[in-house]
Amino acid sequence: MLVGCGTEEVKKETAVYTFCGENEYIIISNGTAVLDGEQETFSAGKLKLLEENISDDAVVWDEEFYIVRDGEERTVMKNAVNDMAGGASVSISGDLGKISGVNVITEYKNYDIEDFEKNLFFRLTVTDSRGKEKVYELKLDVEKVY
């Protein structure tokens, strides 16, 4: 007869990812994602503008990281800035921030880590003082490092 008591928690493996991307307008560098059981941390990295006039007269801009699955977008992290001073007083380039919590990246509407690895995107939407909007999108390269 075998008898056991107590419970043993089954821990998920920790996984660490890096991501980056570049096109003729923008560069995303130094992005990381750490998945440790249910706790997930998404550090968005840094944004660099390659075309200087992107930020000319910018008064509103949105920065969004999202995953695509079957044509549907799921936001991982989004920042929005509304420069009430009239543009050019705040830089669009620089650190994009970080978010952490339970299932930040995975397990929402059946999204899984494979969707993250293959279909992570960044979108920068810039609006100038005349209301003209420009959208810059970038597919990011994701690599598992641990």
N, CA and C atoms as a LAMMPS dump frame, in Angstrom:
ITEM: TIMESTEP
0
ITEM: NUMBER OF ATOMS
438
ITEM: BOX BOUNDS ff ff ff
-5.0000000000000000e+02 5.0000000000000000e+02
-5.0000000000000000e+02 5.0000000000000000e+02
-5.0000000000000000e+02 5.0000000000000000e+02
ITEM: ATOMS id mol type element x y z
1 1 1 N 0.836 -1.163 0
2 1 2 C 0 0 0
3 1 3 C 0.896 1.246 0
4 2 1 N 0.592 2.177 -0.896
5 2 2 C 1.328 3.435 -0.967
6 2 3 C 0.466 4.545 -0.392
7 3 1 N 1.059 5.345 0.451
8 3 2 C 0.333 6.447 1.065
9 3 3 C 1.171 7.711 0.872
10 4 1 N 0.51 8.795 0.529
11 4 2 C 1.21 10.062 0.378
12 4 3 C 0.406 11.169 1.027
13 5 1 N 1.078 12.164 1.462
14 5 2 C 0.368 13.303 2.021
15 5 3 C 1.057 14.578 1.563
16 6 1 N 0.323 15.65 1.614
17 6 2 C 0.863 16.934 1.175
18 6 3 C 0.746 17.068 -0.324
19 7 1 N 1.092 18.226 -0.777
20 7 2 C 1.06 18.475 -2.213
21 7 3 C 2.396 19.044 -2.638
22 8 1 N 2.746 18.737 -3.824
23 8 2 C 3.974 19.286 -4.385
24 8 3 C 3.583 20.153 -5.56
25 9 1 N 4.003 21.392 -5.508
26 9 2 C 3.692 22.33 -6.577
27 9 3 C 4.56 22.025 -7.785
28 10 1 N 3.923 21.937 -8.94
29 10 2 C 4.65 21.72 -10.176
30 10 3 C 4.997 23.095 -10.742
31 11 1 N 6.278 23.364 -10.893
32 11 2 C 6.716 24.663 -11.381
33 11 3 C 6.946 24.592 -12.882
34 12 1 N 6.527 25.653 -13.558
35 12 2 C 6.803 25.763 -14.975
36 12 3 C 8.231 26.254 -15.155
37 13 1 N 8.81 25.888 -16.269
38 13 2 C 10.17 26.303 -16.586
39 13 3 C 10.21 27.801 -16.876
40 14 1 N 11.263 28.444 -16.401
41 14 2 C 11.476 29.85 -16.724
42 14 3 C 12 29.95 -18.146
43 15 1 N 11.465 30.896 -18.892
44 15 2 C 11.915 31.133 -20.262
45 15 3 C 12.229 32.615 -20.422
46 16 1 N 13.328 32.898 -21.117
47 16 2 C 13.743 34.271 -21.359
48 16 3 C 13.854 34.474 -22.873
49 17 1 N 13.27 35.565 -23.339
50 17 2 C 13.275 35.905 -24.76
51 17 3 C 13.84 37.305 -24.956
52 18 1 N 14.463 37.513 -26.101
53 18 2 C 14.833 38.854 -26.518
54 18 3 C 14.103 39.148 -27.818
55 19 1 N 13.873 40.426 -28.078
56 19 2 C 13.259 40.794 -29.345
57 19 3 C 13.786 42.146 -29.804
58 20 1 N 13.78 42.311 -31.131
59 20 2 C 14.248 43.542 -31.753
60 20 3 C 13.705 43.592 -33.172
61 21 1 N 13.882 44.716 -33.813
62 21 2 C 13.458 44.852 -35.195
63 21 3 C 13.852 46.196 -35.749
64 22 1 N 13.86 46.279 -37.065
65 22 2 C 14.281 47.516 -37.719
66 22 3 C 13.657 47.597 -39.098
67 23 1 N 13.255 48.791 -39.474
68 23 2 C 12.882 49.072 -40.858
69 23 3 C 13.468 50.433 -41.222
70 24 1 N 13.038 51.021 -42.319
71 24 2 C 13.638 52.284 -42.757
72 24 3 C 13.255 53.478 -41.879
73 25 1 N 12.291 53.292 -40.969
74 25 2 C 11.819 54.403 -40.145
75 25 3 C 12.2 54.303 -38.666
76 26 1 N 12.18 53.09 -38.126
77 26 2 C 12.358 52.912 -36.683
78 26 3 C 13.191 51.675 -36.355
79 27 1 N 13.772 51.697 -35.154
80 27 2 C 14.488 50.54 -34.616
81 27 3 C 13.94 50.276 -33.216
82 28 1 N 13.64 49.013 -32.927
83 28 2 C 13.335 48.563 -31.572
84 28 3 C 14.501 47.679 -31.161
85 29 1 N 15.13 47.99 -30.014
86 29 2 C 16.262 47.198 -29.535
87 29 3 C 16.107 46.898 -28.053
88 30 1 N 16.825 45.876 -27.602
89 30 2 C 16.918 45.521 -26.181
90 30 3 C 15.599 45.109 -25.534
91 31 1 N 14.662 44.609 -26.296
92 31 2 C 13.416 44.109 -25.716
93 31 3 C 13.627 42.741 -25.089
94 32 1 N 12.974 42.5 -23.947
95 32 2 C 13.064 41.195 -23.294
96 32 3 C 11.699 40.784 -22.761
97 33 1 N 11.529 39.489 -22.642
98 33 2 C 10.333 38.924 -22.022
99 33 3 C 10.777 37.753 -21.157
100 34 1 N 10.286 37.721 -19.922
101 34 2 C 10.618 36.643 -18.997
102 34 3 C 9.318 35.993 -18.554
103 35 1 N 9.218 34.691 -18.769
104 35 2 C 8.051 33.925 -18.369
105 35 3 C 8.489 32.973 -17.275
106 36 1 N 7.93 33.136 -16.1
107 36 2 C 8.322 32.345 -14.938
108 36 3 C 7.047 31.823 -14.281
109 37 1 N 6.572 30.685 -14.733
110 37 2 C 5.284 30.198 -14.253
111 37 3 C 4.195 31.086 -14.798
112 38 1 N 3.339 31.59 -13.944
113 38 2 C 2.289 32.497 -14.39
114 38 3 C 2.78 33.936 -14.483
115 39 1 N 3.801 34.296 -13.733
116 39 2 C 4.317 35.664 -13.738
117 39 3 C 5.095 35.919 -15.024
118 40 1 N 4.749 36.983 -15.723
119 40 2 C 5.413 37.321 -16.967
120 40 3 C 5.821 38.791 -16.937
121 41 1 N 7.016 39.078 -17.446
122 41 2 C 7.503 40.452 -17.516
123 41 3 C 7.874 40.761 -18.959
124 42 1 N 7.328 41.851 -19.464
125 42 2 C 7.585 42.305 -20.827
126 42 3 C 8.263 43.659 -20.731
127 43 1 N 9.572 43.693 -21.042
128 43 2 C 10.336 44.941 -21.067
129 43 3 C 10.483 45.342 -22.526
130 44 1 N 9.858 46.436 -22.899
131 44 2 C 9.689 46.793 -24.304
132 44 3 C 10.956 47.261 -25.009
133 45 1 N 11.999 47.576 -24.278
134 45 2 C 13.245 47.972 -24.913
135 45 3 C 13.29 49.446 -25.25
136 46 1 N 14.026 49.761 -26.315
137 46 2 C 14.237 51.153 -26.706
138 46 3 C 13.784 51.385 -28.138
139 47 1 N 13.256 52.574 -28.366
140 47 2 C 12.828 53.01 -29.692
141 47 3 C 13.792 54.075 -30.198
142 48 1 N 14.234 53.92 -31.439
143 48 2 C 15.052 54.94 -32.088
144 48 3 C 14.395 55.278 -33.421
145 49 1 N 14.222 56.563 -33.673
146 49 2 C 13.665 57.016 -34.945
147 49 3 C 14.798 57.196 -35.946
148 50 1 N 14.677 56.585 -37.109
149 50 2 C 15.696 56.711 -38.145
150 50 3 C 15.402 57.883 -39.077
151 51 1 N 14.157 58.244 -39.165
152 51 2 C 13.753 59.378 -39.996
153 51 3 C 13.38 60.51 -39.049
154 52 1 N 14.205 61.536 -39.002
155 52 2 C 14.05 62.605 -38.017
156 52 3 C 12.709 63.314 -38.079
157 53 1 N 12.136 63.468 -39.253
158 53 2 C 10.889 64.232 -39.356
159 53 3 C 9.659 63.481 -38.841
160 54 1 N 9.82 62.238 -38.392
161 54 2 C 8.689 61.521 -37.797
162 54 3 C 8.155 62.294 -36.609
163 55 1 N 9.036 62.841 -35.81
164 55 2 C 8.606 63.52 -34.584
165 55 3 C 8.363 65.015 -34.771
166 56 1 N 8.634 65.559 -35.97
167 56 2 C 8.382 66.982 -36.21
168 56 3 C 6.91 67.29 -35.982
169 57 1 N 6.65 68.245 -35.142
170 57 2 C 5.301 68.73 -34.879
171 57 3 C 4.371 67.653 -34.295
172 58 1 N 4.952 66.582 -33.726
173 58 2 C 4.132 65.514 -33.13
174 58 3 C 3.521 66.006 -31.82
175 59 1 N 2.221 65.831 -31.678
176 59 2 C 1.555 66.21 -30.43
177 59 3 C 0.908 65.007 -29.745
178 60 1 N 0.648 63.948 -30.501
179 60 2 C 0.084 62.719 -29.943
180 60 3 C 0.8 61.542 -30.591
181 61 1 N 1.205 60.567 -29.758
182 61 2 C 1.726 59.34 -30.332
183 61 3 C 1.383 58.164 -29.439
184 62 1 N 1.118 57.049 -30.097
185 62 2 C 0.798 55.786 -29.442
186 62 3 C 1.869 54.777 -29.826
187 63 1 N 2.338 54.037 -28.835
188 63 2 C 3.296 52.962 -29.045
189 63 3 C 2.63 51.676 -28.572
190 64 1 N 2.507 50.703 -29.468
191 64 2 C 1.779 49.482 -29.124
192 64 3 C 2.546 48.247 -29.573
193 65 1 N 2.677 47.288 -28.649
194 65 2 C 3.18 45.962 -28.961
195 65 3 C 1.982 45.036 -28.986
196 66 1 N 1.903 44.211 -30.021
197 66 2 C 0.766 43.308 -30.122
198 66 3 C 1.158 42 -30.796
199 67 1 N 0.348 40.976 -30.528
200 67 2 C 0.514 39.651 -31.111
201 67 3 C -0.637 39.429 -32.082
202 68 1 N -0.343 38.821 -33.223
203 68 2 C -1.38 38.518 -34.204
204 68 3 C -1.588 37.012 -34.26
205 69 1 N -2.851 36.604 -34.221
206 69 2 C -3.209 35.195 -34.394
207 69 3 C -4.49 35.135 -35.208
208 70 1 N -4.423 34.423 -36.313
209 70 2 C -5.572 34.267 -37.201
210 70 3 C -6.184 35.617 -37.563
211 71 1 N -5.329 36.593 -37.829
212 71 2 C -5.793 37.914 -38.236
213 71 3 C -6.287 38.805 -37.114
214 72 1 N -6.301 38.302 -35.904
215 72 2 C -6.771 39.072 -34.748
216 72 3 C -5.574 39.598 -33.956
217 73 1 N -5.636 40.883 -33.586
218 73 2 C -4.573 41.492 -32.795
219 73 3 C -4.918 41.447 -31.316
220 74 1 N -3.892 41.154 -30.501
221 74 2 C -4.05 41.185 -29.037
222 74 3 C -2.935 42.047 -28.474
223 75 1 N -3.295 43.162 -27.847
224 75 2 C -2.314 44.094 -27.296
225 75 3 C -1.609 43.484 -26.098
226 76 1 N -0.281 43.558 -26.106
227 76 2 C 0.543 43.149 -24.972
228 76 3 C 0.804 44.364 -24.098
229 77 1 N 1.177 45.483 -24.735
230 77 2 C 1.477 46.708 -24.002
231 77 3 C 1.26 47.899 -24.919
232 78 1 N 0.71 48.975 -24.345
233 78 2 C 0.46 50.186 -25.126
234 78 3 C 0.744 51.409 -24.27
235 79 1 N 1.45 52.371 -24.868
236 79 2 C 1.7 53.666 -24.243
237 79 3 C 1.13 54.738 -25.155
238 80 1 N 0.526 55.749 -24.581
239 80 2 C 0.021 56.874 -25.359
240 80 3 C 0.472 58.164 -24.692
241 81 1 N 0.927 59.115 -25.516
242 81 2 C 1.379 60.41 -25.019
243 81 3 C 0.637 61.49 -25.778
244 82 1 N 0.13 62.464 -25.033
245 82 2 C -0.511 63.625 -25.624
246 82 3 C 0.254 64.839 -25.12
247 83 1 N 1.046 65.446 -26.003
248 83 2 C 1.905 66.567 -25.635
249 83 3 C 1.102 67.866 -25.725
250 84 1 N 0.585 68.31 -24.62
251 84 2 C -0.253 69.507 -24.571
252 84 3 C 0.547 70.797 -24.788
253 85 1 N 1.883 70.704 -24.766
254 85 2 C 2.722 71.89 -24.94
255 85 3 C 2.915 72.261 -26.41
256 86 1 N 2.456 71.411 -27.318
257 86 2 C 2.507 71.782 -28.723
258 86 3 C 3.595 71.144 -29.554
259 87 1 N 4.155 70.056 -29.12
260 87 2 C 5.121 69.324 -29.933
261 87 3 C 6.553 69.693 -29.648
262 88 1 N 7.435 68.779 -29.929
263 88 2 C 8.887 68.936 -29.835
264 88 3 C 9.399 69.12 -28.41
265 89 1 N 8.547 69.117 -27.403
266 89 2 C 9.032 69.261 -26.029
267 89 3 C 9.323 67.908 -25.384
268 90 1 N 8.797 66.836 -25.954
269 90 2 C 9.006 65.494 -25.43
270 90 3 C 9.505 64.621 -26.568
271 91 1 N 10.517 63.806 -26.29
272 91 2 C 11.082 62.942 -27.314
273 91 3 C 10.286 61.642 -27.44
274 92 1 N 10.048 61.233 -28.664
275 92 2 C 9.39 59.951 -28.913
276 92 3 C 10.385 58.811 -28.708
277 93 1 N 11.646 59.036 -29.071
278 93 2 C 12.681 58.012 -28.929
279 93 3 C 12.988 57.756 -27.464
280 94 1 N 13.511 56.551 -27.188
281 94 2 C 13.967 56.227 -25.846
282 94 3 C 13.325 54.979 -25.289
283 95 1 N 13.371 54.861 -23.973
284 95 2 C 12.865 53.692 -23.263
285 95 3 C 11.351 53.571 -23.441
286 96 1 N 10.891 52.365 -23.768
287 96 2 C 9.472 52.129 -24.016
288 96 3 C 8.71 51.572 -22.814
289 97 1 N 9.388 51.298 -21.723
290 97 2 C 8.706 50.861 -20.506
291 97 3 C 8.635 49.361 -20.346
292 98 1 N 7.857 48.968 -19.323
293 98 2 C 7.793 47.558 -18.939
294 98 3 C 6.449 47.29 -18.274
295 99 1 N 6 46.044 -18.39
296 99 2 C 4.776 45.608 -17.733
297 99 3 C 5.005 44.195 -17.211
298 100 1 N 4.428 43.881 -16.058
299 100 2 C 4.536 42.514 -15.556
300 100 3 C 3.259 42.142 -14.835
301 101 1 N 3.023 40.851 -14.777
302 101 2 C 1.829 40.343 -14.119
303 101 3 C 1.543 38.924 -14.569
304 102 1 N 0.376 38.444 -14.197
305 102 2 C -0.053 37.099 -14.551
306 102 3 C -0.53 37.1 -16
307 103 1 N 0.056 36.222 -16.8
308 103 2 C -0.366 36.027 -18.19
309 103 3 C -0.378 37.309 -19.012
310 104 1 N 0.636 38.117 -18.886
311 104 2 C 0.751 39.347 -19.671
312 104 3 C 0.881 39.019 -21.154
313 105 1 N 1.622 37.979 -21.478
314 105 2 C 1.909 37.638 -22.869
315 105 3 C 1.065 36.462 -23.359
316 106 1 N 0.871 35.451 -22.534
317 106 2 C 0.229 34.211 -22.978
318 106 3 C -1.141 34 -22.347
319 107 1 N -1.779 32.958 -22.804
320 107 2 C -3.03 32.446 -22.231
321 107 3 C -4.177 33.449 -22.195
322 108 1 N -4.314 34.216 -23.241
323 108 2 C -5.45 35.114 -23.388
324 108 3 C -6.054 34.831 -24.746
325 109 1 N -7.308 34.493 -24.779
326 109 2 C -7.977 34.141 -26.033
327 109 3 C -7.19 33.07 -26.796
328 110 1 N -6.671 32.1 -26.062
329 110 2 C -5.933 30.977 -26.634
330 110 3 C -4.597 31.354 -27.273
331 111 1 N -4.07 32.51 -26.949
332 111 2 C -2.741 32.863 -27.432
333 111 3 C -1.736 32.038 -26.656
334 112 1 N -0.695 31.635 -27.32
335 112 2 C 0.335 30.872 -26.631
336 112 3 C 1.704 31.417 -26.999
337 113 1 N 2.721 30.804 -26.468
338 113 2 C 4.07 31.311 -26.658
339 113 3 C 4.504 31.232 -28.117
340 114 1 N 3.996 30.281 -28.864
341 114 2 C 4.338 30.196 -30.285
342 114 3 C 3.851 31.431 -31.041
343 115 1 N 2.668 31.935 -30.692
344 115 2 C 2.177 33.164 -31.317
345 115 3 C 3.107 34.33 -30.994
346 116 1 N 3.562 34.402 -29.754
347 116 2 C 4.5 35.448 -29.338
348 116 3 C 5.806 35.345 -30.126
349 117 1 N 6.336 34.144 -30.249
350 117 2 C 7.613 33.947 -30.934
351 117 3 C 7.555 34.311 -32.418
352 118 1 N 6.435 34.042 -33.058
353 118 2 C 6.336 34.221 -34.508
354 118 3 C 5.609 35.485 -34.947
355 119 1 N 4.794 36.071 -34.094
356 119 2 C 3.918 37.145 -34.541
357 119 3 C 3.842 38.327 -33.584
358 120 1 N 4.998 38.79 -33.106
359 120 2 C 5.047 39.976 -32.257
360 120 3 C 5.326 41.186 -33.146
361 121 1 N 4.519 42.234 -32.985
362 121 2 C 4.614 43.437 -33.795
363 121 3 C 4.685 44.681 -32.911
364 122 1 N 5.194 45.763 -33.498
365 122 2 C 5.203 47.079 -32.866
366 122 3 C 4.552 48.059 -33.834
367 123 1 N 3.733 48.942 -33.291
368 123 2 C 3.08 49.973 -34.1
369 123 3 C 3.282 51.323 -33.421
370 124 1 N 3.768 52.295 -34.182
371 124 2 C 3.899 53.67 -33.721
372 124 3 C 2.945 54.513 -34.552
373 125 1 N 2.012 55.183 -33.867
374 125 2 C 1.073 56.076 -34.534
375 125 3 C 1.362 57.492 -34.052
376 126 1 N 1.677 58.381 -35.001
377 126 2 C 2.054 59.753 -34.678
378 126 3 C 1.038 60.702 -35.308
379 127 1 N 0.547 61.652 -34.499
380 127 2 C -0.398 62.66 -34.987
381 127 3 C 0.221 64.033 -34.794
382 128 1 N 0.195 64.855 -35.866
383 128 2 C 0.778 66.192 -35.762
384 128 3 C -0.286 67.208 -35.323
385 129 1 N 0.12 68.449 -35.176
386 129 2 C -0.779 69.485 -34.656
387 129 3 C -1.938 69.797 -35.6
388 130 1 N -1.857 69.404 -36.855
389 130 2 C -2.949 69.6 -37.814
390 130 3 C -3.91 68.409 -37.848
391 131 1 N -3.606 67.372 -37.057
392 131 2 C -4.457 66.189 -37.007
393 131 3 C -4.082 65.117 -38.003
394 132 1 N -2.998 65.318 -38.754
395 132 2 C -2.555 64.318 -39.724
396 132 3 C -1.871 63.178 -38.983
397 133 1 N -2.282 61.953 -39.284
398 133 2 C -1.784 60.766 -38.594
399 133 3 C -0.9 59.939 -39.523
400 134 1 N 0.228 59.467 -38.976
401 134 2 C 1.111 58.542 -39.696
402 134 3 C 1.275 57.301 -38.834
403 135 1 N 1.274 56.139 -39.491
404 135 2 C 1.401 54.868 -38.783
405 135 3 C 2.626 54.128 -39.309
406 136 1 N 3.462 53.66 -38.375
407 136 2 C 4.668 52.907 -38.703
408 136 3 C 4.559 51.563 -37.992
409 137 1 N 4.647 50.453 -38.753
410 137 2 C 4.535 49.121 -38.162
411 137 3 C 5.803 48.327 -38.431
412 138 1 N 6.088 47.414 -37.503
413 138 2 C 7.313 46.641 -37.567
414 138 3 C 7.088 45.259 -36.972
415 139 1 N 7.411 44.21 -37.741
416 139 2 C 7.386 42.849 -37.204
417 139 3 C 8.701 42.636 -36.468
418 140 1 N 8.618 42.116 -35.26
419 140 2 C 9.808 41.954 -34.428
420 140 3 C 10.347 40.533 -34.49
421 141 1 N 11.656 40.423 -34.403
422 141 2 C 12.33 39.13 -34.347
423 141 3 C 12.449 38.729 -32.879
424 142 1 N 11.904 37.563 -32.533
425 142 2 C 11.91 37.075 -31.16
426 142 3 C 12.803 35.833 -31.096
427 143 1 N 13.677 35.794 -30.097
428 143 2 C 14.575 34.661 -29.92
429 143 3 C 14.561 34.206 -28.475
430 144 1 N 14.406 32.891 -28.27
431 144 2 C 14.477 32.327 -26.926
432 144 3 C 15.955 32.18 -26.569
433 145 1 N 16.36 32.774 -25.447
434 145 2 C 17.767 32.71 -25.034
435 145 3 C 17.994 31.817 -23.825
436 146 1 N 16.9 31.453 -23.144
437 146 2 C 17.015 30.569 -21.979
438 146 3 C 15.725 29.835 -21.767
